[in-house]
Amino acid sequence: MQKLNALECIRAGWDIFKKRPFMLIGVFVVAFIVSGISSALLDPGQNAPVTFATTLMSIASGIVGVFVEMGLITFALRAYDSIESAGIKDLWNAMPFFYYFAAQIVVGLSVLLGLVLLIVPGIMVALALMFTSYLVIDKHRGPIEALKESSRITKGHRWQLLVLVLTIIGLNILGLIALIVGLLVTIPVSMLAVVHAYRKLEHGASEVAPVSAM
């Protein structure tokens, strides 16, 4: 079984980023602006009284957040597979909303149960189900099917995925230290690195290069 190398994943993300850095930065900025505006306008805040109106606002803010998450994953997949044709249009992907939302709930409950039992099992569950949302978006899998497939493709690679996650966290801490501006680079690179890991595991243990680089 070929190992999943964290530095290789980061390098793959960086190589793609260098091809169209301003487009990638621009799309991620748009996504975060949409998310920020949604939170500012719709999120009533923790101290707001619980009323029918504030409940509806919270639900609406959550729905927008889910669409933003779906859009970022869709865009990252498209950018990895074909950086030349990726664009802001790829942020909109409403079709798998209910599958995605249901999968996120099941993943969240599974991880929570693992954390309640012991911290390490919770982390392992999170790593096992790490690509559930990618499978829903990319392969249009149902929630349970996506969970099973994510668990299957990550089997034997979970400690390597933990190293990747820790490496990405470290990378983004450096981006934050660099006057926050560094996050404009490290966040896109991190998402592309995760897609590289996903594509590699999805296709098996063999090396997988971005389609646009072939």
Number of C-alpha atoms within 10 A of each C-alpha: 8 11 12 23 15 22 14 14 24 23 17 23 24 19 16 24 22 12 12 14 15 13 15 25 18 14 20 22 13 14 18 15 12 15 19 15 12 19 19 12 10 19 20 18 11 7 6 9 11 10 9 9 11 16 15 14 18 18 14 16 21 17 15 17 19 18 21 21 18 26 22 23 22 20 26 28 24 20 26 25 21 15 22 13 10 21 15 16 11 19 23 14 18 14 11 18 16 12 18 27 18 15 23 18 12 16 22 15 12 16 22 18 15 18 17 11 11 11 13 11 16 18 17 18 20 22 22 25 27 20 24 26 27 23 21 23 24 14 10 16 20 19 23 16 15 24 23 13 19 23 20 14 20 21 13 15 18 21 14 17 21 16 15 23 17 13 16 23 15 13 20 21 15 15 18 15 12 11 9 13 11 16 20 19 21 25 19 22 29 26 21 29 28 25 25 28 25 22 20 19 23 18 11 13 15 13 14 16 14 19 11 13 11 5
